[in-house]
């Protein structure tokens, strides 16, 4: 069994703890855990889960983090400091890639749990 950490989520989208603090990420992880529980009708614990469950929770929490960084919009978070332009989301993978990965993982997890029924 494995555990989902705030660093796992931030690593998935290449951001730092300064951009998305631990407290925010842990709330996103918990929300993703509950979402997975509702999807598969099984209790999950993000601190003690399977690899597939970890991956689902990590990717969904990463999507939540992107929404946090963008204010829920599809545009990036841009700002200027002097003559330096910064886009926090420059290294973030495209949202559709994460959504496709999330759906693929969920389909696999549901298949495993349906096979056990």
C-alpha positions as CSV (number, residue, x, y, z in Angstrom):
1,X,0.0,0.0,0.0
2,X,1.1,3.6,-0.7
3,X,0.3,7.1,0.4
4,X,-0.5,10.3,-1.6
5,X,1.5,13.3,-0.5
6,X,1.3,17.0,-1.3
7,X,4.6,16.7,-3.2
8,X,3.1,14.0,-5.4
9,X,0.4,16.4,-6.5
10,X,2.7,19.3,-7.0
11,X,5.2,17.1,-8.9
12,X,2.4,16.0,-11.3
13,X,2.0,19.6,-12.5
14,X,5.5,20.9,-11.8
15,X,4.7,23.6,-9.2
16,X,6.2,24.4,-5.9
17,X,4.9,24.6,-2.4
18,X,5.2,28.4,-2.6
19,X,2.6,28.3,-5.5
20,X,0.3,25.7,-3.9
21,X,0.9,25.3,-0.1
22,X,0.6,22.0,1.7
23,X,-2.6,22.9,3.5
24,X,-4.4,23.6,0.2
25,X,-3.0,20.5,-1.5
26,X,-4.0,18.3,1.4
27,X,-7.6,19.5,1.2
28,X,-7.5,18.8,-2.6
29,X,-6.2,15.3,-1.9
30,X,-9.1,14.7,0.6
31,X,-11.6,15.9,-1.9
32,X,-10.2,13.6,-4.6
33,X,-10.3,10.7,-2.1
34,X,-14.0,11.3,-1.4
35,X,-14.7,11.6,-5.1
36,X,-13.0,8.2,-5.7
37,X,-15.0,6.7,-2.9
38,X,-18.2,7.9,-4.4
39,X,-17.2,6.6,-7.9
40,X,-16.4,3.1,-6.7
41,X,-18.6,2.8,-3.6
42,X,-15.7,1.8,-1.5
43,X,-13.9,3.5,1.4
44,X,-10.4,4.7,0.4
45,X,-7.7,6.2,2.6
46,X,-5.2,8.4,0.8
47,X,-2.6,7.6,3.3
48,X,-2.9,3.8,2.7
49,X,-4.2,3.0,-0.8
50,X,-3.3,1.0,-3.9
51,X,-1.0,2.3,-6.6
52,X,-4.0,2.9,-8.9
53,X,-6.0,4.7,-6.2
54,X,-2.9,6.9,-5.5
55,X,-2.6,7.8,-9.1
56,X,-6.3,8.7,-9.4
57,X,-6.2,10.8,-6.3
58,X,-2.9,12.5,-7.3
59,X,-4.2,13.4,-10.8
60,X,-7.6,14.6,-9.6
61,X,-5.9,16.7,-6.9
62,X,-3.5,18.1,-9.6
63,X,-6.5,19.2,-11.6
64,X,-7.9,20.9,-8.5
65,X,-4.5,22.6,-8.0
66,X,-4.6,23.9,-11.6
67,X,-8.1,25.3,-10.9
68,X,-6.7,26.9,-7.7
69,X,-3.8,28.5,-9.6
70,X,-6.0,29.8,-12.4
71,X,-9.0,30.8,-10.3
72,X,-11.0,28.2,-12.1
73,X,-10.4,29.7,-15.5
74,X,-8.6,28.1,-18.4
75,X,-6.1,31.0,-18.7
76,X,-2.8,31.0,-16.9
77,X,-1.7,33.0,-13.9
78,X,0.6,35.7,-15.4
79,X,2.2,38.6,-13.7
80,X,5.2,40.9,-14.2
81,X,7.9,41.9,-11.8
82,X,10.0,44.7,-13.3
83,X,10.8,43.6,-16.8
84,X,10.4,39.9,-16.0
85,X,7.2,38.2,-17.1
86,X,6.1,35.1,-15.1
87,X,3.5,32.5,-16.0
88,X,3.0,30.1,-13.1
89,X,1.5,27.5,-15.4
90,X,4.3,27.4,-18.0
91,X,5.3,23.9,-16.9
92,X,1.9,22.5,-16.1
93,X,0.7,19.7,-18.5
94,X,-2.4,20.5,-20.5
95,X,-5.6,20.0,-18.6
96,X,-7.1,17.7,-21.3
97,X,-4.1,15.4,-20.9
98,X,-4.7,15.1,-17.1
99,X,-8.5,14.6,-17.7
100,X,-7.8,11.8,-20.2
101,X,-5.4,10.1,-17.8
102,X,-7.9,10.5,-14.9
103,X,-10.6,8.8,-17.0
104,X,-8.3,6.0,-18.0
105,X,-7.3,5.3,-14.4
106,X,-10.9,5.4,-13.2
107,X,-11.9,2.9,-15.8
108,X,-9.2,0.6,-14.7
109,X,-10.1,0.9,-11.0
110,X,-13.8,0.4,-11.6
111,X,-12.9,-2.7,-13.6
112,X,-10.9,-4.1,-10.7
113,X,-13.7,-3.5,-8.2
114,X,-16.4,-4.7,-10.5
115,X,-14.4,-7.9,-11.0
116,X,-14.3,-8.5,-7.2
117,X,-18.1,-8.1,-6.8
